[in-house]
Amino acid sequence: MARVLLFGRLSDVAGWREREIDAPFLSALRARLGTDDPSLGEALAGPGVQVALDQVIVRGDAPLNARTEVAFLPPMSGG
C-alpha cells in the first residue's frame, strides 16, 4: 500500500494527514480518494495542487507500489 500524505488545507478538508491506501496508479488513487470523499476529490483537482512521489514532483499518471510515498501539496502562497 502506498503511503498517502496530505498537507495544508488538503488535510483540513479530509480530516486526516496520513493513510495507507492500495492503488496501482496515481490516477486510480486520485479516483478512489474522490469517490470516498467528494470534497477531497474536488480539492485535489483544484488549481495549483501538486503531487510528489517519493519527494519528486510529478505531472500526469505514474505507477505506485507498496513503498511509494504520495504527497499531495496545496498551492503555496507567500509574500
NUFI-481703 format. One record per residue (C-alpha): residue number from 0; residue in one letter; x, y negated, z. Coordinates in Angstrom, 3 decimals. Layout:
<recs>
+-----+----+----------+----------+----------+
|   i | aa |        u |        v |        w |
+-----+----+----------+----------+----------+
| NUM |  a |        X |        Y |        Z |
...
+-----+----+----------+----------+----------+
</recs>
This chain:
<recs>
+-----+----+----------+----------+----------+
|   i | aa |        u |        v |        w |
+-----+----+----------+----------+----------+
|   0 |  m |    0.000 |    0.000 |    0.000 |
|   1 |  a |    1.189 |   -3.481 |   -0.828 |
|   2 |  r |    1.710 |   -5.938 |    1.991 |
|   3 |  v |   -0.511 |   -8.951 |    1.234 |
|   4 |  l |    0.225 |  -12.324 |    2.836 |
|   5 |  l |   -1.991 |  -15.416 |    2.693 |
|   6 |  f |   -0.625 |  -18.831 |    3.564 |
|   7 |  g |   -2.157 |  -22.197 |    4.450 |
|   8 |  r |   -5.805 |  -22.757 |    3.626 |
|   9 |  l |   -5.993 |  -19.348 |    1.938 |
|  10 |  s |   -5.586 |  -17.603 |    5.294 |
|  11 |  d |   -8.144 |  -20.015 |    6.782 |
|  12 |  v |  -10.687 |  -19.080 |    4.093 |
|  13 |  a |  -10.066 |  -15.327 |    4.521 |
|  14 |  g |   -9.801 |  -15.300 |    8.302 |
|  15 |  w |   -6.641 |  -13.204 |    8.137 |
|  16 |  r |   -2.982 |  -13.740 |    7.270 |
|  17 |  e |   -1.629 |  -10.269 |    6.543 |
|  18 |  r |   -3.091 |   -6.958 |    5.371 |
|  19 |  e |   -2.034 |   -3.729 |    3.702 |
|  20 |  i |   -4.044 |   -3.158 |    0.503 |
|  21 |  d |   -3.745 |   -0.418 |   -2.090 |
|  22 |  a |   -3.831 |   -1.627 |   -5.708 |
|  23 |  p |   -1.816 |   -0.545 |   -8.762 |
|  24 |  f |   -1.553 |   -4.015 |  -10.338 |
|  25 |  l |   -1.728 |   -7.631 |   -9.229 |
|  26 |  s |   -4.880 |   -8.134 |  -11.322 |
|  27 |  a |   -6.590 |   -5.235 |   -9.515 |
|  28 |  l |   -5.552 |   -6.681 |   -6.159 |
|  29 |  r |   -6.992 |  -10.104 |   -7.041 |
|  30 |  a |  -10.221 |   -8.461 |   -8.233 |
|  31 |  r |  -10.538 |   -6.437 |   -5.043 |
|  32 |  l |   -9.915 |   -9.465 |   -2.834 |
|  33 |  g |  -12.547 |  -11.432 |   -4.780 |
|  34 |  t |  -15.086 |   -8.615 |   -4.556 |
|  35 |  d |  -14.521 |   -8.123 |   -0.825 |
|  36 |  d |  -14.663 |  -11.883 |   -0.133 |
|  37 |  p |  -16.049 |  -14.128 |   -2.905 |
|  38 |  s |  -14.899 |  -17.290 |   -1.081 |
|  39 |  l |  -11.345 |  -15.984 |   -1.013 |
|  40 |  g |  -11.579 |  -14.925 |   -4.664 |
|  41 |  e |  -12.629 |  -18.456 |   -5.585 |
|  42 |  a |   -9.812 |  -19.969 |   -3.513 |
|  43 |  l |   -7.223 |  -17.652 |   -5.118 |
|  44 |  a |   -8.422 |  -18.660 |   -8.586 |
|  45 |  g |   -8.114 |  -22.349 |   -7.750 |
|  46 |  p |   -5.627 |  -24.691 |   -9.401 |
|  47 |  g |   -2.093 |  -24.615 |   -8.130 |
|  48 |  v |   -2.288 |  -21.281 |   -6.279 |
|  49 |  q |    0.891 |  -19.305 |   -6.907 |
|  50 |  v |    1.792 |  -15.673 |   -6.309 |
|  51 |  a |    5.156 |  -14.344 |   -5.189 |
|  52 |  l |    6.052 |  -10.670 |   -5.478 |
|  53 |  d |    8.916 |   -9.793 |   -3.171 |
|  54 |  q |    9.655 |  -13.523 |   -2.811 |
|  55 |  v |    9.794 |  -14.219 |   -6.564 |
|  56 |  i |    7.089 |  -16.396 |   -8.160 |
|  57 |  v |    5.286 |  -14.518 |  -10.939 |
|  58 |  r |    2.795 |  -15.511 |  -13.590 |
|  59 |  g |    0.393 |  -13.033 |  -15.114 |
|  60 |  d |   -0.076 |   -9.420 |  -14.145 |
|  61 |  a |    2.520 |   -7.138 |  -12.583 |
|  62 |  p |    2.640 |   -3.592 |  -11.223 |
|  63 |  l |    2.603 |   -3.102 |   -7.452 |
|  64 |  n |    3.967 |   -0.277 |   -5.331 |
|  65 |  a |    3.829 |    0.694 |   -1.670 |
|  66 |  r |    6.755 |   -1.574 |   -0.814 |
|  67 |  t |    5.665 |   -4.689 |   -2.707 |
|  68 |  e |    5.116 |   -7.865 |   -0.713 |
|  69 |  v |    2.459 |  -10.041 |   -2.351 |
|  70 |  a |    2.255 |  -13.614 |   -1.084 |
|  71 |  f |   -0.492 |  -15.995 |   -2.197 |
|  72 |  l |    0.683 |  -19.580 |   -1.840 |
|  73 |  p |   -1.677 |  -22.563 |   -1.829 |
|  74 |  p |   -0.824 |  -25.732 |   -3.754 |
|  75 |  m |    1.861 |  -27.709 |   -1.995 |
|  76 |  s |    1.318 |  -31.294 |   -1.050 |
|  77 |  g |    3.795 |  -33.765 |    0.204 |
|  78 |  g |    4.800 |  -37.291 |    0.222 |
+-----+----+----------+----------+----------+
</recs>
